Each structure stands twice: as C-alpha cells, then as structure tokens.
Amino acid sequence: MSRQAHWETVYSQKHEDELSWHQPSPAASLELLDHVGLHADASVADIGAGTSRLVDSLLARGLGDITLLDMSGAALDATRARLGAAGASVSWTVADVTRWQPARRFDFWHDRAVFHFLTAPEDRAAYIARLRDSLKTGGHAVIATFALDGPEKCSGLPVMRYAPQTLAETLGAGVDLIAERRHLHQTPWGSTQAFQYSLFRRG
Ligand SMILES: C[S@@+](CC[C@H](N)C(=O)[O-])C[C@H]1O[C@@H](n2cnc3c(N)ncnc32)[C@H](O)[C@@H]1O
C-alpha cells in the first residue's frame, strides 16, 4: 500500500478517538509559537495537518493566513467539515510535502509527527529543501517528533526518533534551534508517548 493510500484509509475508516496522535488541544505547539510572538498577521503552514485542532486555535486568535497541507484529502475534508464557515479563509493543499512546490513563503512552519515518518535520506533532504524554500528569513518552524525514548512506530509505520540536537543537525546550518520542549502525549486510550518539540529560526 502506498503512503498516501495508508493515510486515506486511516482517516476514512477511523474515528479520531482511535488515532494515537489525537489531542484535544495543541498546547505544546502553541507554547512554542507564542515563545516567538505568534500574531494575527502571521502566515502559518501546518504540514501534515491531519485533523489537528491547531487550525481551530489559530482561527480563534484571528489569524487569516493559514495553509493546511496533508497527503490525505480525507483528513483535510474532515477538518473542513468540522470548521464549516469558520474555515472559509483557510488554504487547503493535498500534497506530499517532499514533492510540494510552494509558491510563496510563510512566517511559521508547523509539523507535529510528520517529519519523523521520513526514514529515507532522500525524503528528508526533499523535506528540508521545502522547509528552507518556504520559510521567510527570520521565520520560525516548530517540528515535533517522537523523542529518543518515544515509540518506534506511529500509525503502524516505522519512524525516526530525535532529540532536539539531532534534529537540528539533520536540518543543517541556517535553521537554528532556539527552544525545545519535552512533551508526554497521552493517547486517547491513556498510554504515554514521549515527543520532543523544537523551535527553529530561519537565518
Ligand atoms: C501522525 S499524523 C499527525 C497529524 C497532525 N499533525 C496532528 O498533530 O494531529 C501524520 C499526518 O501527516 C500526514 N503525512 C504523512 N506523511 C506526509 C507527507 N509526506 N506529506 C504530507 N503529509 C503527510 C498524514 O496524512 C497525517 O495526517
């Protein structure tokens, strides 16, 4: 099964309470976005947004330039249906981030539990090129992955686990680590998954 087919099947067949990564509030992401002054005029791209509630929080704060990208159209359809009229200003992109051709730049790039699926070096390199091309100089990226002591699989797929420093080394020079947080995510069924959240500034 292709990666895209995997994710379409997941979002077509499962309720969000059956998704290990589901969280009612993206508090850890917001904490790091606020650390560098997320404001209503900021543009934000949420990469692999899925059915995350981050967009709900951003809209509630008055942001009007939000792009949601995901490989799964079913995930974005579910988010669009949940938001209803409140989501009218959101830009929707069904794409593989490693092949995305962004036509613009953003103030913020957000990725929770997407980069860690890129186990092939060429996919990581393609992602990093998109990250660099898409972030304004002085823009910020929040990238959350499983921590070194986190699970070895997510949604049944193998993942790479990172510490903030190893993630920074992987992203390379010009994308500077400026803050980090450890977060213990509680799955909907009560198990714990260790995440690292890293905040980078594009120099
Ligand atoms: C574990 S889920 C996390 C969803 C969301 N970020 C959250 O925190 O709830 C991973 C998401 O990334 C998407 N995804 C995985 N690989 C991708 C890729 N190469 N390009 C775009 N989206 C991808 C999946 O469809 C899925 O929605």
PDBQT file of the ligand as one rigid body, heavy atoms in Angstrom, charges set to zero:
ROOT
HETATM    1  C1  LIG A 301       0.597  11.276  12.945  1.00  0.00    +0.000 C 
HETATM    2  S1  LIG A 301      -0.387  12.245  11.913  1.00  0.00    +0.000 S 
HETATM    3  C2  LIG A 301      -0.275  13.849  12.681  1.00  0.00    +0.000 C 
HETATM    4  C3  LIG A 301      -1.391  14.780  12.222  1.00  0.00    +0.000 C 
HETATM    5  C4  LIG A 301      -1.326  16.180  12.836  1.00  0.00    +0.000 C 
HETATM    6  N1  LIG A 301      -0.084  16.842  12.562  1.00  0.00    +0.000 N 
HETATM    7  C5  LIG A 301      -1.601  16.138  14.316  1.00  0.00    +0.000 C 
HETATM    8  O1  LIG A 301      -0.731  16.522  15.106  1.00  0.00    +0.000 OA
HETATM    9  O2  LIG A 301      -2.716  15.745  14.693  1.00  0.00    +0.000 OA
HETATM   10  C6  LIG A 301       0.638  12.433  10.481  1.00  0.00    +0.000 C 
HETATM   11  C7  LIG A 301      -0.022  13.237   9.382  1.00  0.00    +0.000 C 
HETATM   12  O3  LIG A 301       0.923  13.528   8.368  1.00  0.00    +0.000 OA
HETATM   13  C8  LIG A 301       0.376  13.246   7.106  1.00  0.00    +0.000 C 
HETATM   14  N2  LIG A 301       1.521  12.895   6.260  1.00  0.00    +0.000 N 
HETATM   15  C9  LIG A 301       2.349  11.832   6.422  1.00  0.00    +0.000 A 
HETATM   16  N3  LIG A 301       3.346  11.881   5.522  1.00  0.00    +0.000 NA
HETATM   17  C10 LIG A 301       3.135  13.000   4.784  1.00  0.00    +0.000 A 
HETATM   18  C11 LIG A 301       3.815  13.603   3.687  1.00  0.00    +0.000 A 
HETATM   19  N4  LIG A 301       4.932  13.042   3.171  1.00  0.00    +0.000 N 
HETATM   20  N5  LIG A 301       3.327  14.742   3.162  1.00  0.00    +0.000 NA
HETATM   21  C12 LIG A 301       2.200  15.299   3.681  1.00  0.00    +0.000 A 
HETATM   22  N6  LIG A 301       1.514  14.775   4.710  1.00  0.00    +0.000 NA
HETATM   23  C13 LIG A 301       1.974  13.652   5.254  1.00  0.00    +0.000 A 
HETATM   24  C14 LIG A 301      -0.633  12.159   7.335  1.00  0.00    +0.000 C 
HETATM   25  O4  LIG A 301      -1.624  12.098   6.359  1.00  0.00    +0.000 OA
HETATM   26  C15 LIG A 301      -1.167  12.530   8.716  1.00  0.00    +0.000 C 
HETATM   27  O5  LIG A 301      -2.252  13.419   8.634  1.00  0.00    +0.000 OA
ENDROOT
TORSDOF 0
